[in-house]
Amino acid sequence: MVRQCLVIVVLPLVALLLDMFNKLKDVVACIDLRETDFCEIEQLSVSRILDGGRSVFFFVTAERLQNLNDFKNFIGGRFEDKCIVYDEAHCIPTWGVEFRPSLVAAHSWTEILPTCQVVLLSATIAELDIRFIEKAFRINIHRTITDLHIRPNIEYSYVDITSISEVQTIHSLLKQPLLLSNILNELFDDLKHVLVFFESRDGVKRLAEAIESNNIRSTWIESGTSDMDKETRLREWLAGTIEVLLGTSALSLGNVRWTSFGCVRHTAEIDDIQKTSDGHVTDH
């Protein structure tokens, strides 16, 4: 039987995969590919869902997808249309270069399935992310649909980095902790509950060190931070014990450039977000 559509959903984190799979498994035909052996697919109880319906969704991490050598044979003539969806696509350039090469290596599937559509899903994807993916995946992305829902309790104001004569690039701020501190002080009446985000794990740590060297209490959260440390640092920041919290784009609360530095003022009580404002410095 020829199926109408195969949708391969590639997620960067197992927790995201399980969350999405568990929400959809009773609604649509879907399979968690992390443990599936396609040589034995016909014997699996889940194989019955392949016999009917319009589409089937396969959920997989990039590392698992890279090792599914028997997947091409399994697909065979079962599916008329094929689509690969990369959720949290803004992770591909940063994580793929720093510590998750499989996110970039997954481009081989666009060669195995040349008629396959590629869809990037992200709330924070930027133009440089798209250009990176086009080059790495050897594809052209022809259409971008933007429907960014800014959280209603956040007010945005922007400062163009070219208007700050002392700053040549974002990275030059790392060498000028006093200037960085002055920028933060100009943006806010006080530095309590300020969030700073930067699109690099190394950059996050270096920014924290630069701010700390100017006697501003700061800490950071990035993908390598343990859950316990994340919880502790976040609560210290919300309580005001830590003045400045730094993080990567997962904390950015908006659509930013890949080479951008931004900050958000958080004035709410713990677990009671009411009002925020921010300043944003962009590297051109």
C-alpha positions in Angstrom: 0.0 0.0 0.0 1.3 3.5 -0.9 1.2 5.9 1.9 0.4 9.6 1.3 3.2 11.2 3.4 6.1 10.2 5.6 7.2 12.9 8.2 10.5 12.4 9.9 10.7 14.7 13.0 14.3 15.3 14.1 14.6 16.7 17.7 17.8 17.8 19.4 16.8 16.5 22.9 15.3 13.1 23.9 13.1 14.9 26.4 11.5 17.0 23.6 11.1 13.8 21.5 9.3 12.0 24.3 7.1 15.0 25.1 6.0 15.4 21.5 5.6 11.7 20.9 3.5 11.1 24.0 1.2 14.0 23.1 0.6 12.7 19.5 0.8 8.9 19.7 -3.0 8.6 20.4 -3.9 11.2 17.8 -1.8 10.3 14.7 0.2 7.4 13.4 3.6 7.8 14.9 6.7 5.7 16.0 9.6 6.5 18.3 12.6 5.5 16.2 15.2 5.5 19.0 14.9 1.7 19.5 13.2 0.6 16.3 15.0 -2.0 14.2 13.7 -1.8 10.7 14.9 -5.3 9.9 12.2 -6.5 12.2 9.6 -3.8 11.6 7.0 -6.3 10.2 7.1 -8.2 13.5 6.6 -5.2 15.7 3.1 -4.6 17.1 3.4 -0.9 16.0 3.7 -2.0 12.4 -0.1 -2.2 12.1 -0.4 1.6 12.0 1.4 1.5 8.7 -1.5 -0.1 7.0 -3.9 2.8 7.0 -4.3 6.5 7.4 -2.9 9.5 5.6 0.5 10.2 7.1 2.9 8.6 9.5 5.3 10.4 11.8 8.7 9.1 12.9 10.4 10.8 15.8 14.1 10.5 16.0 17.3 12.2 17.3 20.0 13.2 14.8 22.4 10.6 16.2 19.9 7.8 15.7 18.9 9.0 12.3 22.6 9.0 11.2 22.8 5.3 12.1 19.6 4.1 10.4 21.2 2.4 7.4 18.2 0.2 6.8 15.7 3.1 6.8 16.0 3.8 3.1 15.0 0.2 2.3 12.1 0.3 4.7 10.7 3.5 3.1 10.8 1.8 -0.3 7.6 2.7 -2.3 5.5 3.1 0.8 5.3 6.9 0.7 4.5 9.3 -2.1 5.6 12.4 -0.2 8.4 12.7 2.2 9.3 15.5 4.7 12.0 16.0 7.3 11.2 18.4 10.1 14.0 19.8 12.2 12.5 21.1 15.5 14.5 23.7 17.4 16.4 24.3 14.1 18.4 27.2 15.6 20.4 24.6 17.5 21.9 23.2 14.3 24.6 25.8 13.7 25.7 26.3 17.4 25.3 22.7 18.8 26.2 21.1 15.5 29.6 22.8 15.5 30.3 22.7 19.2 29.3 19.3 20.4 26.5 17.7 18.3 28.0 17.0 14.8 25.1 14.6 14.0 22.8 17.7 13.7 24.9 18.8 10.7 25.6 15.2 9.4 21.9 14.6 9.1 22.0 16.5 5.8 22.9 13.1 4.2 19.1 12.3 4.4 18.4 15.1 1.9 20.7 13.3 -0.5 19.1 9.9 0.2 15.7 11.4 -0.3 16.2 14.0 -3.0 12.5 14.8 -3.3 12.1 15.2 0.4 11.0 18.6 1.7 13.0 20.1 4.5 11.1 22.2 7.2 12.9 24.2 9.9 10.9 24.9 13.1 12.2 27.5 15.5 11.0 30.4 17.6 14.4 32.0 17.5 15.9 31.2 14.1 17.9 33.9 12.5 19.1 34.7 8.9 22.6 33.4 9.7 21.2 30.2 11.0 19.3 29.7 7.7 22.3 30.5 5.6 24.4 28.0 7.6 21.9 25.2 7.2 21.6 25.9 3.5 25.3 25.5 3.1 25.7 22.5 5.4 22.7 20.6 4.0 23.3 21.7 0.4 19.8 22.9 -0.1 18.0 26.2 -0.9 15.4 27.4 1.5 12.9 29.3 -0.6 10.3 30.4 1.8 10.3 31.6 5.4 7.1 31.9 7.4 7.4 34.1 10.5 4.8 34.1 13.2 6.7 35.0 16.3 4.6 35.3 19.4 6.3 37.6 21.8 5.3 37.0 25.4 2.9 39.8 26.4 4.8 40.7 29.5 8.0 41.7 27.7 8.7 45.2 26.4 11.5 45.4 23.8 13.8 48.3 23.1 16.8 48.0 20.9 20.3 49.6 20.8 22.2 49.3 17.6 25.8 48.4 18.4 27.0 50.7 15.6 25.7 53.6 17.7 28.3 52.8 20.4 31.5 54.1 19.1 33.7 52.2 21.6 32.4 48.8 20.4 33.7 47.4 17.2 32.2 43.9 17.5 30.2 42.0 20.1 33.4 40.0 20.9 35.2 43.2 21.7 32.9 43.6 24.7 34.4 40.5 26.3 37.7 42.4 26.5 36.1 45.5 28.0 34.2 44.5 31.1 33.9 48.1 32.3 32.3 49.1 29.0 30.0 46.1 29.1 28.9 47.1 32.7 28.4 50.7 31.6 26.1 49.5 28.8 24.0 47.5 31.3 23.8 50.3 33.7 22.6 52.7 31.0 19.9 50.3 29.9 18.6 49.7 33.5 18.1 51.8 36.6 19.6 48.9 38.6 21.0 45.5 37.6 18.8 43.3 39.7 17.1 40.5 37.7 18.9 41.2 34.4 19.2 38.4 31.9 21.9 38.4 29.3 22.0 36.0 26.4 24.6 35.2 23.8 24.7 32.6 21.0 27.7 30.7 22.2 28.4 28.5 25.3 31.9 29.8 25.5 30.7 33.4 25.0 28.2 33.0 27.8 31.0 32.0 30.3 33.3 34.7 29.1 30.6 37.4 29.3 29.9 36.2 32.9 33.6 36.5 33.8 33.8 39.9 32.2 30.8 41.2 34.2 32.0 39.5 37.4 35.4 41.2 37.1 33.6 44.5 37.5 32.0 43.5 40.8 28.6 42.6 39.4 27.3 39.4 40.8 26.6 37.0 37.9 26.2 33.4 36.9 25.3 31.5 33.8 23.2 28.6 32.5 24.0 26.6 29.3 23.4 23.1 28.0 26.2 21.6 30.1 24.8 23.0 33.4 23.3 20.3 35.6 19.6 20.4 36.3 20.3 21.0 40.0 22.6 23.9 39.3 20.2 25.4 36.8 17.4 25.3 39.4 19.7 26.9 42.0 21.1 29.6 39.8 17.7 30.5 38.4 16.2 30.9 41.8 19.1 33.0 43.0 18.7 35.3 40.1 14.9 35.6 40.6 15.5 36.3 44.3 18.0 39.0 43.5 21.0 37.2 45.1 22.5 37.1 41.7 22.2 40.3 39.7 22.9 39.1 36.2 22.1 35.7 34.7 23.6 34.7 31.4 22.4 32.0 29.0 22.3 30.9 25.4 19.5 31.5 22.9 17.1 29.2 24.8 16.7 32.0 27.3 16.5 34.8 24.7 12.7 35.1 24.8 12.6 36.4 21.2 14.0 36.2 17.7 17.7 37.3 17.6 20.6 37.2 15.3 23.1 34.4 15.7 25.9 36.9 16.6 23.9 39.0 19.0 24.0 40.0 22.6 20.8 40.9 24.4 19.5 41.5 27.9 16.2 41.4 29.6 15.1 43.1 32.8 12.9 40.8 35.0 11.1 42.6 37.8 8.6 39.9 38.9 8.6 37.9 42.0 9.5 34.2 41.9 6.9 32.2 40.0 4.8 35.3 39.4 6.0 37.0 36.2 4.3 40.3 35.7 6.5 42.8 33.9 9.8 42.8 32.1 11.7 45.1 29.8 14.9 44.7 27.8 17.7 46.2 25.9 19.3 44.5 22.9 22.7 45.1 21.3 23.2 43.6 17.9 26.5 42.8 16.2 26.4 43.9 12.5 
